[in-house]
């Protein structure tokens, strides 16, 4: 029987490994991710090793076992389905849904999750554009790329973000940029790579390269020359 804290550790290891099954994650990385002290992490990792959810040594770090990855993907699935339900059905903003879903993801009822997934239309991606694993743990494919890698004149559609902080999402809301919005890159500043954009609201926006790097888009024109 796994606890919700153990689920958090497994999900953290999965996310830090970025779905690279051969990558190991250090105790320090886990401590920083979960905002806990390293000794606490070491105690929890020892428990996860005993339950055969991970392998771990202090030189190589932690790596999910097959069982551990299955559990982590199931938690990720629950989390992203809850986020989508909160955003689509209950009209929470995309900056609010993450914290609430962090709590709801530990409700361990496959029947409930399956019903919610049907209600929201069985989507492939959550409100931030992150892929929702299917029940077998497979992720849908996407041709997303950072907006920062656009060329002048590119027309693209917003498919997600790689930063989920409330500050960043509120920044996009203020700019009236959301999922599935179409953007046109009107100009790229050669000095700092900032972008001048036009939106569906016909507003002209100047965006830093740092912010543009966190917005994931797909070109609307086939065989576009963007990177």
C-alpha positions as CSV (number, residue, x, y, z in Angstrom):
1,X,0.0,0.0,0.0
2,X,1.6,3.3,-1.1
3,X,1.0,6.6,0.6
4,X,0.3,9.9,-1.1
5,X,3.9,11.1,-0.2
6,X,5.3,8.0,-1.9
7,X,3.2,8.8,-4.9
8,X,4.6,12.4,-4.9
9,X,8.2,11.0,-4.9
10,X,7.5,8.6,-7.8
11,X,5.9,11.4,-9.8
12,X,8.8,13.7,-9.0
13,X,11.4,11.1,-10.2
14,X,9.4,10.6,-13.4
15,X,9.1,14.3,-14.1
16,X,12.8,15.0,-13.3
17,X,13.9,12.2,-15.6
18,X,11.7,13.8,-18.3
19,X,10.4,10.4,-19.5
20,X,14.0,9.1,-20.1
21,X,13.8,5.6,-18.8
22,X,17.6,5.4,-18.5
23,X,18.1,8.7,-16.6
24,X,18.8,8.7,-12.9
25,X,17.8,11.5,-10.6
26,X,19.9,12.7,-7.6
27,X,18.5,13.0,-4.1
28,X,19.4,16.7,-4.2
29,X,17.3,17.2,-7.4
30,X,14.3,15.4,-5.7
31,X,14.7,17.5,-2.5
32,X,14.7,20.8,-4.6
33,X,11.7,19.6,-6.6
34,X,9.6,18.7,-3.6
35,X,11.0,21.5,-1.4
36,X,12.1,19.1,1.4
37,X,15.3,18.5,3.2
38,X,17.8,15.9,1.8
39,X,17.8,13.6,4.9
40,X,14.0,13.3,4.5
41,X,14.5,12.4,0.8
42,X,17.0,9.7,1.7
43,X,14.6,8.1,4.2
44,X,11.8,8.0,1.7
45,X,14.0,6.6,-1.1
46,X,15.0,3.8,1.2
47,X,11.3,2.9,1.6
48,X,10.7,3.0,-2.1
49,X,13.7,0.8,-2.7
50,X,12.3,-1.8,-0.2
51,X,9.0,-1.7,-2.0
52,X,10.8,-2.2,-5.4
53,X,9.4,1.0,-6.9
54,X,12.9,2.4,-7.6
55,X,16.6,1.5,-7.6
56,X,19.0,3.9,-5.9
57,X,22.6,4.5,-4.9
58,X,24.2,7.7,-3.8
59,X,26.6,7.7,-6.8
60,X,24.1,7.2,-9.6
61,X,20.8,8.4,-8.0
62,X,17.3,7.1,-8.3
63,X,15.6,5.4,-11.2
64,X,12.1,4.1,-11.4
65,X,11.5,0.4,-11.7
66,X,8.9,-0.9,-14.2
67,X,6.3,-0.9,-11.4
68,X,7.4,2.5,-10.2
69,X,7.0,4.0,-13.7
70,X,3.5,2.5,-14.0
71,X,2.5,4.1,-10.8
72,X,4.0,7.4,-11.7
73,X,2.3,7.5,-15.1
74,X,-1.0,6.7,-13.5
75,X,-0.6,9.6,-11.1
76,X,0.4,11.9,-14.0
77,X,-2.7,10.7,-15.8
78,X,-5.0,11.4,-12.8
79,X,-3.4,14.9,-12.3
80,X,-3.9,16.0,-15.9
81,X,-7.4,14.6,-16.2
82,X,-8.3,16.5,-13.0
83,X,-6.7,19.7,-14.4
84,X,-8.7,19.4,-17.6
85,X,-12.0,18.8,-15.7
86,X,-11.4,21.8,-13.4
87,X,-10.5,24.0,-16.4
88,X,-13.2,22.8,-18.8
89,X,-16.1,21.9,-16.6
90,X,-15.7,24.0,-13.5
91,X,-14.1,27.1,-15.3
92,X,-11.1,27.5,-13.1
93,X,-8.3,29.4,-14.7
94,X,-5.3,27.5,-16.0
95,X,-3.2,29.2,-13.3
96,X,-5.4,27.7,-10.6
97,X,-5.9,24.1,-11.6
98,X,-2.4,22.7,-10.8
99,X,-2.5,23.2,-7.1
100,X,-6.0,21.8,-6.8
101,X,-5.1,18.8,-9.0
102,X,-2.1,18.2,-6.7
103,X,-4.6,17.2,-4.0
104,X,-7.2,15.4,-6.2
105,X,-4.6,13.2,-7.9
106,X,-4.4,11.1,-4.8
107,X,-8.0,10.0,-5.0
108,X,-7.3,6.4,-6.0
109,X,-10.4,5.5,-8.0
110,X,-9.9,4.3,-11.6
111,X,-13.7,4.2,-12.1
112,X,-14.0,7.9,-11.1
113,X,-11.1,9.0,-13.3
114,X,-12.5,7.0,-16.3
115,X,-15.9,8.7,-15.9
116,X,-14.3,12.2,-15.6
117,X,-12.2,11.4,-18.7
118,X,-15.4,10.6,-20.6
119,X,-17.1,13.7,-19.4
120,X,-14.3,16.0,-20.7
121,X,-14.3,14.3,-24.1
122,X,-11.3,12.0,-23.8
123,X,-8.7,14.7,-24.6
124,X,-5.0,14.0,-25.4
125,X,-3.7,17.1,-23.7
126,X,-4.4,19.0,-20.5
127,X,-5.1,22.8,-20.2
128,X,-1.3,23.5,-20.2
129,X,-0.8,21.4,-23.3
130,X,0.8,18.5,-21.5
131,X,0.1,15.0,-22.9
132,X,-2.3,12.8,-20.9
133,X,-1.1,9.2,-20.7
134,X,-3.6,6.6,-21.7
135,X,-4.4,3.7,-19.3
136,X,-1.5,1.7,-20.7
137,X,0.9,4.6,-19.9
138,X,1.5,5.7,-23.5
139,X,1.7,9.4,-24.3
140,X,0.2,11.0,-27.4
141,X,2.6,12.6,-29.8
142,X,2.8,16.3,-30.5
143,X,4.9,18.5,-32.8
144,X,5.2,21.2,-30.3
145,X,8.2,23.6,-30.2
146,X,9.1,26.8,-28.4
147,X,7.7,30.0,-29.8
148,X,11.2,31.4,-29.5
149,X,12.3,29.2,-32.4
150,X,10.0,30.9,-34.8
151,X,11.0,32.9,-37.9
152,X,9.6,36.3,-39.0
153,X,6.2,35.9,-40.6
154,X,5.4,32.5,-39.0
155,X,1.7,31.9,-38.1
156,X,1.3,29.3,-35.3
157,X,-1.1,28.0,-32.8
158,X,-0.5,27.8,-29.0
159,X,-0.5,24.2,-27.9
160,X,0.9,24.5,-24.3
161,X,3.5,25.9,-22.0
162,X,6.6,24.5,-20.4
163,X,6.4,26.7,-17.3
164,X,3.3,26.2,-15.1
165,X,4.0,28.9,-12.5
166,X,1.1,31.1,-11.5
167,X,3.1,34.2,-12.3
168,X,3.8,33.1,-15.8
169,X,0.3,31.9,-16.5
170,X,-1.2,35.1,-15.2
171,X,1.2,37.0,-17.4
172,X,-0.2,35.2,-20.5
173,X,-3.7,35.8,-19.3
174,X,-3.0,39.5,-19.1
175,X,-1.7,39.3,-22.7
176,X,-4.9,37.5,-23.7
177,X,-2.9,34.5,-24.9
178,X,-4.4,31.1,-24.2
179,X,-4.5,27.5,-25.5
180,X,-5.4,27.2,-29.3
181,X,-4.9,30.9,-29.9
182,X,-3.3,31.8,-33.2
183,X,-0.2,34.1,-33.2
184,X,1.7,35.8,-36.0
185,X,5.4,36.6,-35.5
186,X,5.7,40.1,-37.1
187,X,9.2,40.9,-36.1
188,X,12.2,39.5,-34.3
189,X,14.6,41.9,-32.6
190,X,18.2,41.0,-33.5
191,X,19.6,42.6,-30.3
192,X,17.8,40.4,-27.8
193,X,15.6,38.0,-29.8
194,X,12.4,39.5,-28.4
195,X,9.4,39.0,-30.6
196,X,6.7,41.3,-31.8
197,X,3.5,39.3,-32.1
198,X,-0.1,39.9,-33.2
199,X,-2.9,37.9,-31.7
200,X,-6.5,37.0,-32.5
201,X,-7.5,40.2,-30.7
202,X,-5.3,42.1,-33.3
203,X,-3.2,43.4,-30.5
204,X,0.5,43.9,-31.0
205,X,2.6,42.4,-28.2
206,X,6.4,42.7,-27.5
207,X,7.5,39.5,-25.8
208,X,10.9,38.6,-24.4
209,X,12.9,35.6,-25.7
210,X,12.7,34.1,-22.2
211,X,8.9,34.2,-22.2
212,X,8.7,32.9,-25.8
213,X,10.9,30.0,-24.9
214,X,8.2,28.8,-22.4
215,X,5.3,28.9,-24.9
216,X,4.8,25.8,-27.0
217,X,3.4,26.2,-30.5
218,X,2.9,24.4,-33.8
219,X,3.2,26.1,-37.2
220,X,0.0,26.5,-39.2
221,X,1.7,26.4,-42.6
222,X,2.9,22.9,-43.7
223,X,6.7,22.7,-44.2
224,X,7.3,26.0,-42.4
225,X,10.9,27.0,-42.2
226,X,10.8,27.4,-38.3
227,X,13.2,25.3,-36.4
